Amino acid sequence: MTSSIKHTFIKNKVFLIALIAIIVLLVTYASAWFKLDSMAKGYYADAMRNYESGKIMAALKGEKVLSADSSEYIYHGGFEQVVDAFRSKFAFPKPQVYYLAESKIENILQKNITPEIGYAIYKKFFRLDNEYLGDILIRIGDIYHAKKNFPEALKAYNLAEESFPFNSVIAGQANKKIHDLDASISHFQ
């Protein structure tokens, strides 16, 4: 074998190995993506059942329920788990169920959260799963503010700021709302 033929053979062998590695990687990623998509669709269906039956906390955060034969706990996902499944920048393409869940979460935060539901979610999940809790506290403050119940609004905003001091978005929103509320209160006095 001449050196140029040997060199070409080695180049082709390296190329073939690289191509096989890329194909294996793509097949593995596609397999994982389809499994995750299937799981997310199941969680979305769980969340919609809870949402439609008025179980807002379970629709948002998911829940463990006892099986029909009481032998084990079964996890029913919420909209949060659907979004979490594809939140990574490396999870692409994002399936339609991801965007549907994001929309439902926004809808819940804006239309379904009452102070009672919001505080119940906060109490149950604080320090366990803080996702959306700051937004919920801000929303509670906004609800009280709209009702002109300024002491309760201030309480909710302060709780948001104190509970999430390292979340600059939540702490910043809460701080701004506290200052705006203080200005509003002093304006009425």
N, C-alpha and C positions, 0 to 999 in steps of 0.2 A: 504494500500500500504506500503510495507516495504521500509526502507530508501535506500537500494541499487537499487530497482526498480525505486523509485522516483528520485534518483540521475541519473540513466541511462536515464530516460525520459527527465529530464532537459537538460542533455548533448546532447541528440538527438535533442531536440527542438532548442537549441542554434546553433547546427551544421546546422540544416535545415534553420534557419533564416539567418545565415551567407552565406549559399549556395545560397539562394534566392537573397540576396543582391548582391552577386558576379555576378549572372546571369543577374540581372537587370542592373548592371553597364556595363557588357560586351555588352548587347543588346543596351544600350544607346550609348556606344562608337561606336559600329559598325554602328548604324544608323547615327550618326554624321559624321563618316568617309566617308560613302557612299554619303552623301549629299555634303560634302566638295569635294570629288573626282569628283562628277558630275559637281559641280561649276567650279572646276579647269579645267576639260575637255572643258567646254564651254569657259572659258577664253583662253585656249590654242588655240581653234579654232578661236576665235576673233583675237588673236595675230598673228596666221599664215595668216589670211586674210590680216591683215595690213602689215605684213612682205612681203608677196608675191606681194602686190601692192606698195611696196617701202616706206611705211609709218613707218620708223624705230622707231621714237619716240613713236608712238602709239603702235607698236609691243612690245617695251621694257616696257613702263610705263603704258599702257592702256589709255583710253580716254572716255570722256562723249560726246555723240552725240545726236542730237535732233531726236526724233522719226519721223517716216514718216508723221504722222499727226500734227507734231509740238506741241504736247500737253505736252510732258515731255522729260527730258533727260534720256538716257539709257546708262548705264556704260558697256563698252566693255573692258574686262581685257587685260592685257599684260602678257608677260612671267614672269615679276616680281611678279605679283599677284599669278601665279601658284606656284612659288617657295615659296612665303610667306605663302601660305595656308598650306604647309607641312614642313615648316622650323623648327618648334619646335622639340626638341628631343623626346617629348611625342607623336608626330604624326607618328605612325608606323602602318603598314608598309608603306613606301613611294611608291606611285604608279609610274608606268612607265612615266606618263605625267610629273611628277616632274623632272625626270632625262632628259627628252626631253627638257623641258623648260630651265633647267640649261645649257644644251648644246647649245641651241639657244642663250641664253644670252651671253655665251662665244664667240660664233660665231659673234654676233653683235658687241661686244666690240673689237674683233680682226679684223674683215673684213668689217663691215658696217659703223663704226664711221668715219666720216670725221670731220675736225675741225669745219665746219659750223654746221653740225648736232649735234656734241658734245657740242658746245657752246650754241646752241639753247636749248638742253635738260637741260644743267646746268642753263641757265637763267630762264627757265620755272619752274624747280622743286627745285632749291636751297632754303633751309629752309622750304620746303613743304614736300618733300620726297627725302631725300639725298641718298637713296640706289643706288649704282653704279656710282654716280656722281664723286667721287674721282677717280675711275677706268677710267672713261671717260676722265677726265682731264689729267691723266697720259698718256693715249693713245694718246690724242691730242699732248702732248709734244713729245711722241715717234715718231709720224708722222712727226712733224716739225724737230725733230732731224735727222731722216733718210733723210730728204730733205736738210739737212745742213742749215736750217733756225733757227739758234741758238737763236736769240732774241725771236722769237715766242715760241720756245720750252721752254726757260727759263720762259717766261710769264705764260705758261700753268702749269709748275711744281710749280712755286711760288704760283699760284692761288690754286692749289691742297693743298699745304702745309698750306697756310693761311686760306683756307676755312674749312679744316678738321684737326685742330691742336690736337684734342682729339682722332682722329682715328690713333692709333700708326702705323698701317700698311701703310695707305696712306701717312701720314706725313713722315714716315721713307723712303718709296720709293721715294717720291718727293725730300726729302733732299738729298738722295744718288744720284739721277739723277742730281740735281742742282750742287752738288760737282763734279760729273763726267763730267758734261758739262763745268763747270768752268775750270777743268783740261784740257779738250780737247781744249777749246778756248785759254787758255794760251800756250798750246803746239804749236798751229798754229801761235802764235805771235812771 
